[in-house]
Structure formats: structure tokens, C-alpha cells
């Protein structure tokens, strides 16, 4: 029988319970100097020692995600130095992890990037969720949710027009009917991860 590792659920906003499982936490039997994780760039031995501890950590990925999502740019986090994380900080808003999108659609209060928020809006629109439900999911006003649905409706319409133009070669022609798609909410297995 094969045992597959279950993907780790994204942490909820404000959840710091993962700290309790971190390898960098001190216990009566294993004291860890917190300053180890704030070395100077030329302190190669300290950096190596901190990264070795991070490599054993069961919550290393959560630590890295938390550092990126909170904008923590100081110290070693998730097994990476400040310099190693810097490109990830710049690219974070473009992260599109459909597991996170599905978690948000299921009502979990997690950090979403701009790309993930757009994916939640599209999926909610396609599933014909009321704007009030989208507002609740994204912690926004009903009016803002209505605006996001209007924008999504325009994007869907424009995409359909562009596809029609490509297929028949007639610029400006419109498809006969541009109806709202009737898709069900996506489930985790329906969506992959794009990074």
C-alpha cells in the first residue's frame, strides 16, 4: 500500500500555531538561539547552521509562506536568506495556487495573492454564487463584489468576442449568445497549481 503525502492546508490569516511545531523553537532539551536566524551576510557558518535546522523543520513551507505574505524581509525564514527570498517577494502577487483558491471558495480565511483573488472571482462567477457570498469569501462589501462580477462579465464577453473573431476572421463580429457559464464550483482535483 502506498502512502501519499497530503498537501498541507494553507494557514488561516492570523494563525501562528505553526510556531509551536517549528524546529527553531527552544525546548528544555534543545535550546536554540533566536539570533542564529539573523546573521550578517558574511557569517557563512551561522547561515549554514540556521539552514540545517530549517531543513529538518516540519513547518518550513508555512514559515516561508508566512514570511512572504507578511513581507518579512529580515533574517532566515523557511530555510532561505533575505537575498534568496527577495525574488519571491517580488513575484508573490502573481502566485496562482489553485489549492489556495479552492480553500478560499470553501470559506477558509487564507491569504490570497492578486492572481488567486481573481481566480476566486472567476470561479464564483462561473458557479453563479451570489455577490453577497463572494463578498463574504473575500471580506469585501457587496458593492465591491458586484463590481468584480461586472468586470468578470466584461472579461468573459470580450474573450468570447476575441475567440469568435479568431475563428471566423471577422473583426467586430459578436457571437449570437453570450450567456453566463453554468459551471459548478471547482473541486481540488479539478484544478492544478501554477506558479
N, CA, C and O atoms as a DFTB+ gen file, in Angstrom:
780 C
 N C O
     1  1       0.843      -1.172       0.000
     2  2       0.000       0.000       0.000
     3  2       0.891       1.239       0.000
     4  3       1.830       1.331       0.790
     5  1       0.599       2.187      -0.880
     6  2       1.370       3.421      -0.975
     7  2       0.746       4.486      -0.097
     8  3      -0.475       4.628      -0.043
     9  1       1.584       5.224       0.583
    10  2       1.113       6.351       1.383
    11  2       1.558       7.622       0.688
    12  3       2.749       7.864       0.495
    13  1       0.576       8.428       0.316
    14  2       0.887       9.680      -0.350
    15  2       0.793      10.804       0.658
    16  3      -0.115      10.846       1.488
    17  1       1.736      11.702       0.572
    18  2       1.739      12.848       1.464
    19  2       0.605      13.787       1.059
    20  3       0.506      14.189      -0.100
    21  1      -0.227      14.125       2.001
    22  2      -1.328      15.035       1.734
    23  2      -0.785      16.454       1.683
    24  3       0.025      16.838       2.528
    25  1      -1.228      17.250       0.688
    26  2      -0.743      18.616       0.661
    27  2      -1.159      19.357       1.920
    28  3      -2.263      19.178       2.433
    29  1      -0.270      20.177       2.395
    30  2      -0.527      20.933       3.614
    31  2      -1.544      22.026       3.326
    32  3      -1.433      22.738       2.329
    33  1      -2.539      22.157       4.203
    34  2      -3.523      23.212       4.023
    35  2      -2.874      24.555       4.310
    36  3      -2.049      24.680       5.215
    37  1      -3.260      25.567       3.520
    38  2      -2.724      26.897       3.811
    39  2      -3.169      27.346       5.202
    40  3      -4.256      27.000       5.667
    41  1      -2.311      28.117       5.849
    42  2      -2.654      28.590       7.187
    43  2      -3.722      29.664       7.093
    44  3      -3.802      30.394       6.105
    45  1      -4.540      29.751       8.130
    46  2      -5.546      30.803       8.202
    47  2      -4.866      32.125       8.519
    48  3      -3.806      32.154       9.143
    49  1      -5.479      33.211       8.088
    50  2      -4.935      34.529       8.415
    51  2      -4.856      34.666       9.930
    52  3      -5.803      34.330      10.641
    53  1      -3.744      35.151      10.412
    54  2      -3.560      35.362      11.842
    55  2      -3.223      34.113      12.633
    56  3      -3.048      34.187      13.849
    57  1      -3.127      32.958      11.966
    58  2      -2.807      31.712      12.661
    59  2      -1.296      31.601      12.851
    60  3      -0.536      31.571      11.883
    61  1      -0.883      31.542      14.098
    62  2       0.539      31.405      14.411
    63  2       0.830      30.106      15.161
    64  3       1.920      29.934      15.706
    65  1      -0.144      29.190      15.189
    66  2       0.043      27.936      15.922
    67  2       1.159      27.086      15.329
    68  3       1.713      26.225      16.013
    69  1       1.493      27.321      14.063
    70  2       2.565      26.562      13.439
    71  2       3.899      26.822      14.141
    72  3       4.802      25.988      14.080
    73  1       4.026      27.958      14.797
    74  2       5.268      28.265      15.538
    75  2       5.585      27.161      16.549
    76  3       6.751      26.857      16.801
    77  1       4.538      26.566      17.127
    78  2       4.730      25.527      18.148
    79  2       5.439      24.291      17.591
    80  3       6.062      23.545      18.346
    81  1       5.349      24.069      16.284
    82  2       5.961      22.887      15.664
    83  2       7.284      23.211      14.975
    84  3       7.921      22.320      14.414
    85  1       7.703      24.469      15.011
    86  2       8.909      24.896      14.298
    87  2      10.181      24.356      14.964
    88  3      10.290      24.332      16.189
    89  1      11.116      23.933      14.153
    90  2      12.389      23.394      14.653
    91  2      13.232      24.469      15.328
    92  3      14.134      24.150      16.103
    93  1      12.951      25.730      15.046
    94  2      13.752      26.812      15.635
    95  2      13.290      27.189      17.037
    96  3      13.910      28.029      17.690
    97  1      12.215      26.580      17.499
    98  2      11.740      26.873      18.858
    99  2      12.560      26.132      19.899
   100  3      12.922      24.969      19.719
   101  1      12.840      26.813      20.968
   102  2      13.611      26.185      22.053
   103  2      12.715      25.319      22.923
   104  3      11.550      25.636      23.162
   105  1      13.286      24.228      23.385
   106  2      12.617      23.356      24.358
   107  2      13.601      23.177      25.513
   108  3      14.770      23.544      25.387
   109  1      13.146      22.620      26.635
   110  2      14.085      22.386      27.746
   111  2      15.264      21.488      27.340
   112  3      16.348      21.591      27.914
   113  1      15.053      20.611      26.352
   114  2      16.101      19.679      25.933
   115  2      16.890      20.163      24.720
   116  3      17.928      19.595      24.380
   117  1      16.398      21.204      24.075
   118  2      17.056      21.681      22.850
   119  2      16.933      23.205      22.793
   120  3      15.921      23.743      22.342
   121  1      17.963      23.877      23.249
   122  2      17.964      25.343      23.255
   123  2      18.444      25.873      21.906
   124  3      19.471      25.435      21.388
   125  1      17.691      26.818      21.342
   126  2      18.049      27.432      20.067
   127  2      18.162      28.938      20.283
   128  3      17.248      29.571      20.812
   129  1      19.275      29.492      19.873
   130  2      19.491      30.934      19.971
   131  2      18.748      31.614      18.818
   132  3      19.095      31.391      17.658
   133  1      17.738      32.432      19.105
   134  2      16.982      33.091      18.026
   135  2      17.859      33.983      17.141
   136  3      17.531      34.210      15.976
   137  1      18.955      34.480      17.678
   138  2      19.849      35.330      16.898
   139  2      20.527      34.575      15.758
   140  3      21.040      35.182      14.817
   141  1      20.525      33.225      15.855
   142  2      21.098      32.400      14.799
   143  2      20.448      32.716      13.446
   144  3      21.091      32.608      12.402
   145  1      19.179      33.102      13.474
   146  2      18.418      33.321      12.245
   147  2      18.516      34.748      11.724
   148  3      17.809      35.123      10.788
   149  1      19.391      35.541      12.330
   150  2      19.612      36.916      11.893
   151  2      21.106      37.183      11.715
   152  3      21.651      38.118      12.301
   153  1      21.764      36.351      10.897
   154  2      23.216      36.513      10.709
   155  2      23.520      37.678       9.769
   156  3      22.662      38.142       9.018
   157  1      24.735      38.119       9.836
   158  2      25.231      39.100       8.868
   159  2      25.523      38.330       7.573
   160  3      25.769      37.125       7.617
   161  1      25.499      39.007       6.435
   162  2      25.705      38.301       5.159
   163  2      27.004      37.514       5.060
   164  3      27.071      36.524       4.332
   165  1      28.041      37.942       5.783
   166  2      29.326      37.236       5.686
   167  2      29.495      36.145       6.740
   168  3      30.543      35.499       6.779
   169  1      28.504      35.920       7.592
   170  2      28.590      34.885       8.629
   171  2      28.103      33.545       8.060
   172  3      27.025      33.052       8.396
   173  1      28.928      32.990       7.202
   174  2      28.590      31.782       6.457
   175  2      28.275      30.597       7.370
   176  3      27.343      29.841       7.098
   177  1      29.038      30.428       8.443
   178  2      28.810      29.297       9.352
   179  2      27.452      29.404      10.036
   180  3      26.740      28.407      10.159
   181  1      27.091      30.600      10.480
   182  2      25.782      30.792      11.127
   183  2      24.652      30.561      10.129
   184  3      23.631      29.966      10.473
   185  1      24.826      31.024       8.907
   186  2      23.811      30.821       7.863
   187  2      23.629      29.332       7.610
   188  3      22.502      28.842       7.526
   189  1      24.743      28.613       7.490
   190  2      24.688      27.163       7.252
   191  2      23.994      26.458       8.420
   192  3      23.167      25.572       8.205
   193  1      24.326      26.846       9.652
   194  2      23.722      26.220      10.829
   195  2      22.209      26.477      10.865
   196  3      21.433      25.566      11.153
   197  1      21.799      27.696      10.578
   198  2      20.370      28.023      10.569
   199  2      19.645      27.238       9.479
   200  3      18.565      26.699       9.719
   201  1      20.225      27.169       8.298
   202  2      19.596      26.441       7.188
   203  2      19.517      24.944       7.481
   204  3      18.560      24.287       7.072
   205  1      20.504      24.402       8.179
   206  2      20.481      22.988       8.556
   207  2      19.301      22.713       9.476
   208  3      18.616      21.701       9.331
   209  1      19.066      23.615      10.420
   210  2      17.921      23.471      11.323
   211  2      16.612      23.606      10.535
   212  3      15.670      22.844      10.756
   213  1      16.559      24.564       9.628
   214  2      15.365      24.758       8.798
   215  2      15.066      23.521       7.944
   216  3      13.902      23.180       7.733
   217  1      16.106      22.855       7.459
   218  2      15.916      21.685       6.598
   219  2      15.189      20.557       7.328
   220  3      14.562      19.713       6.688
   221  1      15.265      20.534       8.657
   222  2      14.613      19.499       9.456
   223  2      13.212      19.913       9.909
   224  3      12.503      19.125      10.535
   225  1      12.818      21.130       9.597
   226  2      11.603      21.701      10.164
   227  2      10.336      21.206       9.459
   228  3      10.252      21.259       8.232
   229  1       9.354      20.727      10.226
   230  2       8.110      20.241       9.623
   231  2       7.210      21.357       9.087
   232  3       6.275      21.087       8.332
   233  1       7.484      22.596       9.467
   234  2       6.632      23.704       9.011
   235  2       7.435      24.714       8.187
   236  3       7.097      25.897       8.145
   237  1       8.485      24.245       7.544
   238  2       9.346      25.143       6.771
   239  2       8.564      25.873       5.687
   240  3       8.745      27.077       5.505
   241  1       7.701      25.171       4.966
   242  2       6.919      25.796       3.880
   243  2       5.962      26.851       4.444
   244  3       5.809      27.923       3.859
   245  1       5.330      26.558       5.556
   246  2       4.416      27.520       6.177
   247  2       5.198      28.751       6.623
   248  3       4.724      29.878       6.473
   249  1       6.379      28.541       7.164
   250  2       7.241      29.634       7.596
   251  2       7.604      30.531       6.413
   252  3       7.553      31.756       6.516
   253  1       7.967      29.913       5.294
   254  2       8.303      30.683       4.100
   255  2       7.089      31.448       3.588
   256  3       7.190      32.636       3.281
   257  1       5.943      30.777       3.494
   258  2       4.718      31.452       3.054
   259  2       4.384      32.631       3.958
   260  3       4.045      33.712       3.477
   261  1       4.481      32.420       5.270
   262  2       4.167      33.496       6.216
   263  2       5.123      34.671       6.024
   264  3       4.696      35.825       6.055
   265  1       6.404      34.391       5.826
   266  2       7.378      35.462       5.616
   267  2       7.055      36.245       4.353
   268  3       7.117      37.475       4.348
   269  1       6.711      35.540       3.285
   270  2       6.387      36.212       2.026
   271  2       5.092      37.009       2.153
   272  3       5.025      38.168       1.744
   273  1       4.070      36.384       2.719
   274  2       2.765      37.036       2.829
   275  2       2.793      38.228       3.774
   276  3       2.052      39.191       3.578
   277  1       3.639      38.175       4.795
   278  2       3.725      39.283       5.756
   279  2       4.776      40.312       5.369
   280  3       4.919      41.340       6.030
   281  1       5.509      40.037       4.302
   282  2       6.547      40.968       3.871
   283  2       7.784      40.948       4.748
   284  3       8.556      41.908       4.751
   285  1       7.988      39.846       5.507
   286  2       9.178      39.738       6.353
   287  2      10.403      39.571       5.466
   288  3      10.579      38.536       4.822
   289  1      11.237      40.582       5.437
   290  2      12.412      40.517       4.575
   291  2      13.705      40.433       5.375
   292  3      14.791      40.539       4.805
   293  1      13.606      40.244       6.680
   294  2      14.792      40.208       7.533
   295  2      14.972      38.799       8.092
   296  3      14.009      38.161       8.517
   297  1      16.197      38.332       8.085
   298  2      16.513      37.054       8.702
   299  2      16.263      35.866       7.789
   300  3      15.798      36.004       6.658
   301  1      16.585      34.705       8.318
   302  2      16.372      33.450       7.593
   303  2      14.975      32.952       7.935
   304  3      14.627      32.792       9.105
   305  1      14.188      32.713       6.904
   306  2      12.815      32.240       7.060
   307  2      12.587      31.111       6.055
   308  3      12.958      31.229       4.887
   309  1      11.991      30.045       6.502
   310  2      11.703      28.940       5.601
   311  2      12.936      28.373       4.926
   312  3      12.847      27.843       3.818
   313  1      14.081      28.477       5.576
   314  2      15.313      27.937       5.028
   315  2      15.971      28.818       3.982
   316  3      16.889      28.377       3.291
   317  1      15.514      30.059       3.855
   318  2      16.073      30.958       2.848
   319  2      16.548      32.260       3.489
   320  3      15.932      32.779       4.421
   321  1      17.648      32.766       2.967
   322  2      18.163      34.052       3.435
   323  2      17.331      35.181       2.829
   324  3      16.503      34.962       1.945
   325  1      17.571      36.381       3.324
   326  2      16.886      37.569       2.809
   327  2      17.094      37.699       1.302
   328  3      16.154      37.975       0.557
   329  1      18.325      37.500       0.867
   330  2      18.655      37.649      -0.547
   331  2      17.971      36.577      -1.388
   332  3      17.534      36.853      -2.506
   333  1      17.876      35.360      -0.864
   334  2      17.228      34.274      -1.607
   335  2      15.714      34.483      -1.708
   336  3      15.093      34.095      -2.697
   337  1      15.128      35.095      -0.680
   338  2      13.676      35.325      -0.691
   339  2      13.273      36.533      -1.519
   340  3      12.129      36.615      -1.965
   341  1      14.176      37.460      -1.733
   342  2      13.834      38.724      -2.379
   343  2      13.106      38.546      -3.716
   344  3      12.091      39.209      -3.931
   345  1      13.576      37.680      -4.626
   346  2      12.830      37.489      -5.884
   347  2      11.429      36.922      -5.652
   348  3      10.496      37.234      -6.391
   349  1      11.290      36.087      -4.619
   350  2       9.968      35.532      -4.309
   351  2       9.028      36.617      -3.804
   352  3       7.839      36.607      -4.121
   353  1       9.552      37.550      -3.022
   354  2       8.735      38.677      -2.557
   355  2       8.197      39.458      -3.756
   356  3       7.027      39.840      -3.783
   357  1       9.059      39.692      -4.745
   358  2       8.644      40.468      -5.923
   359  2       7.579      39.740      -6.733
   360  3       6.698      40.378      -7.309
   361  1       7.647      38.410      -6.785
   362  2       6.742      37.627      -7.621
   363  2       5.471      37.175      -6.898
   364  3       4.579      36.601      -7.523
   365  1       5.379      37.425      -5.596
   366  2       4.289      36.848      -4.813
   367  2       2.911      37.200      -5.351
   368  3       2.038      36.333      -5.401
   369  1       2.693      38.432      -5.749
   370  2       1.349      38.820      -6.175
   371  2       0.878      38.035      -7.389
   372  3      -0.319      37.990      -7.670
   373  1       1.818      37.409      -8.122
   374  2       1.460      36.633      -9.311
   375  2       1.269      35.145      -9.021
   376  3       0.901      34.381      -9.913
   377  1       1.518      34.730      -7.768
   378  2       1.355      33.311      -7.427
   379  2      -0.092      32.905      -7.689
   380  3      -1.023      33.621      -7.318
   381  1      -0.272      31.758      -8.326
   382  2      -1.612      31.239      -8.587
   383  2      -1.619      29.764      -8.222
   384  3      -1.247      28.906      -9.021
   385  1      -2.048      29.492      -7.008
   386  2      -2.090      28.135      -6.477
   387  2      -3.571      27.782      -6.326
   388  3      -4.259      28.313      -5.453
   389  1      -4.052      26.884      -7.180
   390  2      -5.480      26.575      -7.182
   391  2      -5.930      25.844      -5.919
   392  3      -7.117      25.856      -5.596
   393  1      -5.017      25.219      -5.212
   394  2      -5.388      24.624      -3.923
   395  2      -5.815      25.745      -2.973
   396  3      -6.767      25.584      -2.210
   397  1      -5.114      26.879      -3.019
   398  2      -5.461      28.028      -2.182
   399  2      -6.790      28.626      -2.632
   400  3      -7.605      29.033      -1.804
   401  1      -7.005      28.678      -3.944
   402  2      -8.274      29.191      -4.491
   403  2      -9.423      28.328      -3.981
   404  3     -10.445      28.847      -3.532
   405  1      -9.253      27.008      -4.052
   406  2     -10.297      26.097      -3.583
   407  2     -10.546      26.252      -2.087
   408  3     -11.690      26.191      -1.637
   409  1      -9.485      26.450      -1.321
   410  2      -9.640      26.655       0.121
   411  2     -10.463      27.920       0.386
   412  3     -11.330      27.930       1.260
   413  1     -10.186      28.979      -0.367
   414  2     -10.940      30.225      -0.195
   415  2     -12.389      30.030      -0.598
   416  3     -13.288      30.526       0.080
   417  1     -12.635      29.311      -1.698
   418  2     -14.014      29.049      -2.131
   419  2     -14.773      28.208      -1.105
   420  3     -15.997      28.292      -0.999
   421  1     -14.037      27.408      -0.360
   422  2     -14.657      26.590       0.689
   423  2     -14.910      27.403       1.961
   424  3     -15.475      26.893       2.928
   425  1     -14.488      28.666       1.952
   426  2     -14.766      29.531       3.094
   427  2     -13.633      29.700       4.076
   428  3     -13.815      30.328       5.120
   429  1     -12.454      29.151       3.770
   430  2     -11.318      29.327       4.680
   431  2     -10.721      30.704       4.490
   432  3     -10.565      31.168       3.361
   433  1     -10.393      31.349       5.570
   434  2      -9.860      32.712       5.567
   435  2      -8.343      32.656       5.456
   436  3      -7.635      32.650       6.463
   437  1      -7.849      32.616       4.208
   438  2      -6.419      32.500       3.975
   439  2      -5.925      33.697       3.164
   440  3      -6.710      34.413       2.543
   441  1      -4.619      33.895       3.186
   442  2      -4.008      34.954       2.394
   443  2      -4.083      34.565       0.928
   444  3      -3.687      33.461       0.553
   445  1      -4.588      35.469       0.100
   446  2      -4.643      35.247      -1.337
   447  2      -3.849      36.333      -2.047
   448  3      -3.866      37.497      -1.648
   449  1      -3.162      35.939      -3.092
   450  2      -2.470      36.918      -3.919
   451  2      -3.487      37.556      -4.856
   452  3      -4.641      37.131      -4.909
   453  1      -3.059      38.577      -5.595
   454  2      -3.966      39.218      -6.557
   455  2      -4.455      38.207      -7.589
   456  3      -5.639      38.189      -7.927
   457  1      -3.554      37.370      -8.088
   458  2      -3.933      36.369      -9.090
   459  2      -4.922      35.363      -8.502
   460  3      -5.869      34.961      -9.177
   461  1      -4.711      34.957      -7.261
   462  2      -5.613      33.997      -6.623
   463  2      -6.976      34.625      -6.357
   464  3      -7.999      33.954      -6.497
   465  1      -7.009      35.902      -5.976
   466  2      -8.289      36.591      -5.764
   467  2      -9.079      36.661      -7.075
   468  3     -10.292      36.451      -7.087
   469  1      -8.383      36.959      -8.179
   470  2      -9.070      36.997      -9.483
   471  2      -9.634      35.618      -9.828
   472  3     -10.732      35.515     -10.375
   473  1      -8.886      34.564      -9.512
   474  2      -9.352      33.200      -9.790
   475  2     -10.573      32.868      -8.937
   476  3     -11.485      32.192      -9.416
   477  1     -10.614      33.321      -7.695
   478  2     -11.785      33.109      -6.834
   479  2     -12.999      33.804      -7.447
   480  3     -14.089      33.233      -7.499
   481  1     -12.806      35.030      -7.906
   482  2     -13.922      35.777      -8.508
   483  2     -14.435      35.047      -9.741
   484  3     -15.645      34.874      -9.892
   485  1     -13.538      34.614     -10.629
   486  2     -13.968      33.899     -11.843
   487  2     -14.718      32.614     -11.504
   488  3     -15.763      32.326     -12.088
   489  1     -14.179      31.841     -10.556
   490  2     -14.830      30.582     -10.180
   491  2     -16.192      30.839      -9.545
   492  3     -17.154      30.128      -9.835
   493  1     -16.279      31.839      -8.689
   494  2     -17.571      32.164      -8.056
   495  2     -18.573      32.639      -9.098
   496  3     -19.751      32.286      -9.035
   497  1     -18.116      33.434     -10.052
   498  2     -18.978      33.919     -11.133
   499  2     -19.494      32.744     -11.963
   500  3     -20.689      32.657     -12.244
   501  1     -18.596      31.846     -12.352
   502  2     -18.987      30.700     -13.170
   503  2     -19.936      29.773     -12.425
   504  3     -20.797      29.140     -13.035
   505  1     -19.781      29.692     -11.115
   506  2     -20.656      28.841     -10.302
   507  2     -21.957      29.561      -9.943
   508  3     -22.832      28.999      -9.284
   509  1     -22.068      30.820     -10.392
   510  2     -23.259      31.632     -10.150
   511  2     -23.530      31.845      -8.664
   512  3     -24.680      31.869      -8.226
   513  1     -22.453      32.001      -7.901
   514  2     -22.623      32.339      -6.489
   515  2     -23.145      33.768      -6.404
   516  3     -22.746      34.614      -7.204
   517  1     -24.016      34.051      -5.464
   518  2     -24.481      35.433      -5.304
   519  2     -23.309      36.350      -4.919
   520  3     -22.342      35.919      -4.290
   521  1     -23.422      37.604      -5.308
   522  2     -22.375      38.581      -4.987
   523  2     -22.167      38.664      -3.478
   524  3     -21.048      38.897      -3.020
   525  1     -23.228      38.476      -2.705
   526  2     -23.090      38.537      -1.248
   527  2     -22.177      37.419      -0.734
   528  3     -21.437      37.616       0.229
   529  1     -22.230      36.252      -1.373
   530  2     -21.343      35.143      -0.965
   531  2     -19.888      35.467      -1.344
   532  3     -18.972      35.222      -0.560
   533  1     -19.682      36.018      -2.546
   534  2     -18.342      36.429      -2.940
   535  2     -17.814      37.482      -1.974
   536  3     -16.648      37.441      -1.581
   537  1     -18.670      38.423      -1.593
   538  2     -18.270      39.466      -0.646
   539  2     -17.818      38.835       0.667
   540  3     -16.811      39.248       1.242
   541  1     -18.556      37.842       1.141
   542  2     -18.192      37.169       2.382
   543  2     -16.873      36.429       2.231
   544  3     -16.027      36.485       3.123
   545  1     -16.687      35.731       1.104
   546  2     -15.464      34.963       0.880
   547  2     -14.227      35.848       0.844
   548  3     -13.183      35.483       1.385
   549  1     -14.341      37.016       0.206
   550  2     -13.182      37.899       0.044
   551  2     -13.119      39.007       1.086
   552  3     -12.208      39.834       1.063
   553  1     -14.084      39.025       1.996
   554  2     -14.116      40.049       3.056
   555  2     -14.172      41.455       2.448
   556  3     -13.409      42.345       2.824
   557  1     -15.094      41.625       1.500
   558  2     -15.297      42.907       0.837
   559  2     -16.777      43.265       0.922
   560  3     -17.581      42.460       1.392
   561  1     -17.141      44.456       0.476
   562  2     -18.548      44.865       0.505
   563  2     -19.311      44.202      -0.641
   564  3     -18.715      43.768      -1.628
   565  1     -20.620      44.130      -0.499
   566  2     -21.456      43.593      -1.576
   567  2     -21.293      44.434      -2.841
   568  3     -21.292      43.901      -3.950
   569  1     -21.157      45.743      -2.669
   570  2     -20.993      46.633      -3.820
   571  2     -19.697      46.317      -4.568
   572  3     -19.672      46.297      -5.798
   573  1     -18.635      46.075      -3.826
   574  2     -17.360      45.723      -4.460
   575  2     -17.484      44.383      -5.178
   576  3     -16.956      44.219      -6.278
   577  1     -18.172      43.434      -4.570
   578  2     -18.373      42.127      -5.202
   579  2     -19.169      42.286      -6.501
   580  3     -18.848      41.646      -7.502
   581  1     -20.211      43.137      -6.491
   582  2     -20.972      43.415      -7.718
   583  2     -20.059      43.973      -8.804
   584  3     -20.151      43.578      -9.966
   585  1     -19.178      44.893      -8.418
   586  2     -18.236      45.499      -9.369
   587  2     -17.308      44.437      -9.952
   588  3     -17.048      44.432     -11.155
   589  1     -16.800      43.527      -9.092
   590  2     -15.924      42.459      -9.576
   591  2     -16.662      41.533     -10.540
   592  3     -16.082      41.073     -11.524
   593  1     -17.940      41.256     -10.263
   594  2     -18.734      40.427     -11.169
   595  2     -18.957      41.139     -12.500
   596  3     -18.899      40.503     -13.553
   597  1     -19.209      42.445     -12.471
   598  2     -19.381      43.191     -13.724
   599  2     -18.100      43.131     -14.549
   600  3     -18.147      42.919     -15.760
   601  1     -16.958      43.318     -13.894
   602  2     -15.670      43.248     -14.595
   603  2     -15.466      41.856     -15.184
   604  3     -15.023      41.725     -16.325
   605  1     -15.782      40.827     -14.422
   606  2     -15.624      39.453     -14.902
   607  2     -16.557      39.191     -16.077
   608  3     -16.157      38.544     -17.045
   609  1     -17.788      39.678     -16.011
   610  2     -18.741      39.512     -17.110
   611  2     -18.177      40.148     -18.394
   612  3     -18.277      39.564     -19.472
   613  1     -17.578      41.358     -18.270
   614  2     -16.960      42.016     -19.433
   615  2     -15.792      41.188     -19.963
   616  3     -15.651      41.017     -21.174
   617  1     -14.957      40.675     -19.060
   618  2     -13.812      39.864     -19.489
   619  2     -14.265      38.616     -20.230
   620  3     -13.684      38.252     -21.252
   621  1     -15.305      37.959     -19.716
   622  2     -15.836      36.753     -20.365
   623  2     -16.401      37.120     -21.730
   624  3     -16.155      36.417     -22.710
   625  1     -17.153      38.213     -21.805
   626  2     -17.734      38.649     -23.073
   627  2     -16.634      38.994     -24.074
   628  3     -16.693      38.576     -25.230
   629  1     -15.631      39.754     -23.633
   630  2     -14.541      40.144     -24.533
   631  2     -13.756      38.937     -25.016
   632  3     -13.351      38.878     -26.177
   633  1     -13.543      37.981     -24.134
   634  2     -12.830      36.761     -24.523
   635  2     -13.634      35.994     -25.569
   636  3     -13.067      35.465     -26.525
   637  1     -14.959      35.934     -25.390
   638  2     -15.810      35.233     -26.354
   639  2     -15.786      35.943     -27.707
   640  3     -15.764      35.291     -28.750
   641  1     -15.791      37.279     -27.691
   642  2     -15.737      38.045     -28.935
   643  2     -14.413      37.799     -29.641
   644  3     -14.382      37.585     -30.853
   645  1     -13.304      37.829     -28.877
   646  2     -11.993      37.589     -29.474
   647  2     -11.903      36.184     -30.067
   648  3     -11.335      36.000     -31.144
   649  1     -12.452      35.208     -29.379
   650  2     -12.420      33.839     -29.895
   651  2     -13.253      33.732     -31.167
   652  3     -12.862      33.043     -32.110
   653  1     -14.397      34.409     -31.197
   654  2     -15.249      34.397     -32.386
   655  2     -14.520      35.049     -33.556
   656  3     -14.574      34.550     -34.681
   657  1     -13.844      36.155     -33.293
   658  2     -13.103      36.845     -34.348
   659  2     -11.992      35.965     -34.894
   660  3     -11.756      35.942     -36.102
   661  1     -11.315      35.247     -34.025
   662  2     -10.244      34.368     -34.475
   663  2     -10.798      33.202     -35.289
   664  3     -10.182      32.770     -36.263
   665  1     -11.945      32.703     -34.892
   666  2     -12.474      31.524     -35.568
   667  2     -13.088      31.854     -36.923
   668  3     -12.986      31.050     -37.850
   669  1     -13.731      33.032     -37.065
   670  2     -14.338      33.337     -38.371
   671  2     -13.624      34.452     -39.123
   672  3     -13.988      34.771     -40.255
   673  1     -12.596      35.052     -38.491
   674  2     -11.819      36.082     -39.164
   675  2     -12.539      37.395     -39.366
   676  3     -12.048      38.258     -40.094
   677  1     -13.676      37.567     -38.749
   678  2     -14.447      38.797     -38.918
   679  2     -14.247      39.690     -37.709
   680  3     -14.787      39.406     -36.640
   681  1     -13.473      40.779     -37.857
   682  2     -13.288      41.678     -36.716
   683  2     -14.612      42.327     -36.325
   684  3     -15.392      42.768     -37.169
   685  1     -14.832      42.368     -35.026
   686  2     -16.011      43.073     -34.517
   687  2     -17.279      42.252     -34.534
   688  3     -18.298      42.704     -34.012
   689  1     -17.261      41.048     -35.119
   690  2     -18.489      40.251     -35.094
   691  2     -18.693      39.714     -33.693
   692  3     -17.735      39.449     -32.968
   693  1     -19.917      39.562     -33.331
   694  2     -20.231      39.106     -31.977
   695  2     -20.895      37.735     -32.039
   696  3     -21.641      37.447     -32.976
   697  1     -20.631      36.903     -31.061
   698  2     -21.320      35.617     -31.010
   699  2     -22.812      35.845     -30.777
   700  3     -23.213      36.862     -30.211
   701  1     -23.619      34.898     -31.214
   702  2     -25.069      35.050     -31.087
   703  2     -25.509      35.223     -29.649
   704  3     -26.292      36.121     -29.339
   705  1     -25.020      34.385     -28.784
   706  2     -25.462      34.452     -27.387
   707  2     -24.248      34.414     -26.480
   708  3     -23.404      33.522     -26.569
   709  1     -24.186      35.384     -25.625
   710  2     -23.122      35.411     -24.612
   711  2     -23.785      35.209     -23.273
   712  3     -24.138      36.166     -22.586
   713  1     -23.947      33.974     -22.916
   714  2     -24.602      33.684     -21.658
   715  2     -23.572      33.369     -20.607
   716  3     -22.447      32.966     -20.901
   717  1     -23.985      33.564     -19.374
   718  2     -23.121      33.251     -18.246
   719  2     -22.891      31.743     -18.196
   720  3     -23.850      30.974     -18.258
   721  1     -21.646      31.313     -18.087
   722  2     -21.387      29.871     -17.999
   723  2     -22.047      29.272     -16.756
   724  3     -22.158      29.930     -15.722
   725  1     -22.476      28.039     -16.871
   726  2     -23.115      27.385     -15.726
   727  2     -22.234      26.249     -15.256
   728  3     -22.538      25.079     -15.490
   729  1     -21.157      26.587     -14.601
   730  2     -20.229      25.591     -14.067
   731  2     -20.444      25.444     -12.573
   732  3     -20.895      26.372     -11.900
   733  1     -20.124      24.299     -12.077
   734  2     -20.171      24.068     -10.637
   735  2     -18.879      24.571     -10.026
   736  3     -17.894      24.803     -10.726
   737  1     -18.895      24.738      -8.700
   738  2     -17.665      25.140      -8.020
   739  2     -16.591      24.103      -8.286
   740  3     -16.857      22.904      -8.213
   741  1     -15.371      24.551      -8.597
   742  2     -14.297      23.582      -8.823
   743  2     -13.930      22.880      -7.526
   744  3     -14.020      23.446      -6.436
   745  1     -13.519      21.646      -7.676
   746  2     -13.005      20.918      -6.519
   747  2     -11.507      20.806      -6.672
   748  3     -10.978      20.994      -7.768
   749  1     -10.829      20.509      -5.611
   750  2      -9.361      20.491      -5.595
   751  2      -8.803      19.661      -6.734
   752  3      -7.825      20.075      -7.356
   753  1      -9.381      18.508      -7.033
   754  2      -8.828      17.635      -8.060
   755  2      -9.022      18.191      -9.461
   756  3      -8.337      17.763     -10.390
   757  1      -9.952      19.145      -9.636
   758  2     -10.200      19.710     -10.956
   759  2      -9.148      20.722     -11.352
   760  3      -9.002      21.042     -12.532
   761  1      -8.417      21.226     -10.380
   762  2      -7.510      22.330     -10.641
   763  2      -6.089      21.957     -10.270
   764  3      -5.859      21.236      -9.299
   765  1      -5.148      22.446     -11.041
   766  2      -3.732      22.202     -10.751
   767  2      -3.118      23.414     -10.105
   768  3      -3.827      24.353      -9.743
   769  1      -1.830      23.407      -9.956
   770  2      -1.105      24.528      -9.364
   771  2      -0.232      25.144     -10.437
   772  3       0.524      24.455     -11.122
   773  1      -0.350      26.455     -10.568
   774  2       0.534      27.187     -11.482
   775  2       1.344      28.164     -10.655
   776  3       0.776      28.949      -9.895
   777  1       2.631      28.132     -10.785
   778  2       3.464      29.047     -10.001
   779  2       4.339      29.857     -10.913
   780  3       5.116      30.688     -10.444
